Amino acid sequence: MIRTVLKAGIVTAALLAAPVVLSAPAHAATSTVGGTSRVPAGDDVYRDWYASHSNCVTAGQGGIDRGHWDHYTCSEGDWLWHLWTNR
């Protein structure tokens, strides 16, 4: 299977052994939504990944300020922070 990844306008393809389903990581126990910890809801939309928690929070809050979403979650991955939003 070939998976196409879009990141900052760059398209790359990666060969994967099994299909990948984008869903909330099972280990997403720590997250921030206005200071409240929670796990991404099942219907949240995955937005992007960040190298630091503060960058993820800045992007999430920026989306709220611009009216793109009402809430966000920054969940910790193995090496990165993942931004999830409600729309």
N, C-alpha and C positions, 0 to 999 in steps of 0.2 A: 504494500500500500504506500502511496505517496501522499504526504501531508504538506500542504502549502501554508507557509507562515508569513503573515503580513506584519511588519514592524517598521514604523517610521518611513513608510513608502517603499520599503525594500521587500521584494518577494523572494523567498527561498523555498526550496523543497527538501524534505528530509524523508528518507526511507524508514518506515517503522515496521516492526514485526507484527503488531496487532493494531486494530483500530483504536483511536484515541477519542474519548468522549470528554468534552469540556464540562466539568461539574466542579462543585466546591470540593477542595481537597479534604480528605478525611481527617487530616491533622491540623485543620484550620481552627484551632482552639483559641488562639489569641487574635483579636482584631480590634479595630477602633472605629467607633461611630460617635463622634462628639464626646469622646471619653468613655463610652460604654463598650465593654467587651461582648462580642457575640460571634457566632458562626454564620457564614453567608447563608441566606435563605435559598431554598431549592430553585426559586424562580429568578434569583439575581443574575445579572449579566456580567460576564467577565470582561474587563476593560484592558488591563495591561499589567506588566510586572515592573517592579522597581528594586534597585539594589539596597535601598534603606527604607525603614519604616517612615521616617520623616518625609521623604519624597512621595511615598504613597499617600500619606495624609494630606500633603500639600495639593496633590492632584485631585484627591477626592473632594476636599473642601473647595477647590477651584471650580469643580463641576457643579457643586451646590450653588456657589456664588453666581455662576453663569446661568443657572436654572436648567441644567441638563439632567439632573436627578435630585431626588429628595433626601436620600441617604446613601452612604457608601460603607464598605467594609474593607479593611486591609488585613488579609490573612497571611500568616507566615508559612512559607514553603520551606523546602530543604535549604535553599540558598537565597531565595528572593522573597519579596513581599508582593502579594497579588491584590489588585484592586477590583472589587465587585461593587456593582451599583444596582439600584432597584429598577432602572430603565436605561 
